[in-house]
Amino acid sequence: MTARRALWTWVIVCVAGAALVLLTAGRDWFTVTYGVRKVAVSAAELAPALGPAAWAGLAAVVAVLATRGVWRRIIGGVMALCGAGVIAAAWWGSGASAALRISASQAPMTGGGAPQVASVVAWPLIAAAGGLLLLGGGVTAVLRGGRWPGMSDRYDRPGANPEGAGRTLAESAPSERALWDAIDLGTDPTAGPENREQR
C-alpha cells in the first residue's frame, strides 16, 4: 500500500505540474504600448515549447503507469528533460527584449516616444514552477520508479499456484491401472474414503 500511495502521489504532482505549464502557455506575458496602440505578446510567441513539453509530460505519466523496469526509468528521464525544457523556455520568454522584438514586427514604430513594456511576472514564474515539478517527477521516477507497482498488479491473485492452474481433470483423476488394482484388492474405487474404511 505504501508503494501504491507513493505512485499516485507522484501522478498527482506531475499532472499538477503539467497543468500549471498549460495554464501559462495560453496567457499573455507582456503588453507593449506604442503610443495609443497596445500589442499583447503571448507565451505561445515567447516560449512555443511550453505547450508541447507539458503534453509530453502528461503522456509520460501515462507511460510510467503502463510500464515497468528499465522502460519506466527511461520515460522518467524523458519527463525530467521536459521539465528542464520548460524551465529554460520560461526563463528565455520572460525577457523584455524578446517581447519588444516580437511586438515590433506586429506594430512597427512610426515615430514618437519609446515603447512601454508591461509584464505579468506571475506567468513565467508559474510556468517555471510547473517545469520544476515535472523535473522532480522525472528524477523521482528514475530513482524510485522500480519500486512502484504496475497497472496489472491489482489483478494478480496472491498465493496463486501457476503450476497447478494448468492441470486438467484427466490429469488429476486416478489412472485406469490404479482403478483395476483397487478392484483386485477388494476395494470399491468409486466409494468415498469413509465407505472404504467400513469395508
N, C-alpha and C positions, 0 to 999 in steps of 0.2 A: 504493500500500500504506500509506503514511503517513496519508492521509486516512481510509482504511478502519479502520486501527488506532485513530485518534483517535475515530471514530464509535463503535466497540464499547467503547472505554474509557468514553466518555460514557454509553453504555447501562448498563454495569455500575455506574457511580457513581450514576446516577439510580434504578436498580432497588434498589440498596442503601439509598438514602435513603428510598424509599417503604416498603421492608421494615422499616426502623427505626421509622417512624411507625406502621405497622400493628402492630408488636410492642408498642409502648407504649399503643396505643389500646385494647387489651383488658386492661389491667392496672389494679389498684387503686393510686391515687396517695396516698390518705390513709386513715387509720383514726382515727375519733373515738370516744372512750370516754366513755360516760355511766354512771358508777357501775360496775356489773358488765356492762353491755351495750356491745358494740363494734359500730360501724357502719362498714363499708367503703365508701369513696366512689371510684368508678371514673373512669377517664379519659373514658368514654362519657358520664358525667354532668357532668363538669367541662368537657370540651372536645369536644363531639359532632362538631365539624367535622374532627377528625383523620382518622377513617376515610375519609369521602368525599374529602378532599383527597389522601390517599395513593392511593386508587384512581384518582382523576383524573390524578395524576402518572404512574401506570403506563400509563394509556390514552394519555397524551401521548407517552410513549416510543414506543409502537407507531405512533402517528400520525406522529411525526417520521421513523421509518423508512420509512413508506409515502408520504411527500410530499416535495416539493422546492420550492425557490424561496421565494416570499413566504408560502406556507401553512406552511412549516416554521418561519419566523420568528414567525408568529402563534401557532402551537402552543407554541413556546418561551416566548413571553410569557405564555401561559396557565399553563404549568408554573411559571414564576417567581412568578406570583400565588399558585399553590397552595402553593409553598414559603413565601412570606411569610405566608400564612394559617395555615400550620402553626406557624410561629414565634410568631405573635401568640396563637394558641389555647393553645400550651404555656405561654406567659408568663401568660396570663389564668387558666389552670387550675391553676397552681402556687401560687396564693394560698390561704392557710388560711381566709380569710373565706368564700370560695365553698364550701369543703368543710364548714364549720360550717353554712352556710345550707342546704345540701342534706341534711346528716345530721339537722338539726333537724326537717325535715319528715318524716323517717322514724322518728325516735325522740325526740320532744319531751321536754325535761327535766321531771321530776316533783319537783324539789327536789334538795337535796344540793349538792355542790360543782360547780365549773365543769368543763365538758367538757375532756378531754385530747386534743390533736391530735397525731398522729404521721404524718409524711410520708415518702414514699420519694422523695428528691430526685433519684435517678438517672433515674426515668422521664420527668419533664419535660425534663431535660437531653438525654436520648437523643432524645426527640421533636423538640426544637429542633435537634439536630444533623442529624436526617433532613430537617427542613424547610430547613436551610441547604444541604444537598446538592441538594435539589430547586430551591431558588432559584438556586444557582450553575449547575446544569444548564440551567435555563431561560434564564438570561442568556447562557450559552455557545452555546446553540442559536440565539439571536437574532443573536449577533455572528459566529459561525463556521459555522453550520449550512449556509450556502450552499456551502461548500467540500466538504462531505461527500458521498460517492456515494449514489445511491438504490438501492432494492432491485433494480431491473431492470437496473442497470449490469453486473452479472456475466453477464447473458445476451446482451449485445451483443457481436458478433464484431468484433474490431479489424480495421480495414482493409477492412471490407465495402463493396462498391460498390452503393449503393442504386439507381443509375440502371440498371446492367446487370442487376440482380436480376429486374426485371420483364419482360425481353425474352423472347419466346417463341422456339421453334425455327424457326418460319416466318420470323420477323423477322431471325434471324441467318443463315438459309440464302441462297444466291445467288438472284437473281431469274430468272424464266424467260427474259427477254430476254438476260441475261448468258450463260445456257447456250447459246442459239442463236448468239450472237455467237462463242462459243468454237468451236462446230462449224464455222461459216463460215471461221474462221481455220485449220482443220485440226487442232484440238486436241480431245482427248477430255476433256470436263468431268468425267467420272466417275473419271479416273485421278488418282493422287496426284501431288505435286509432283516426286518423283524420276522417275516414269514420263514426265511431260511433258518433262523435260529430255532424256530419252533419245530421244523422238520428235523 
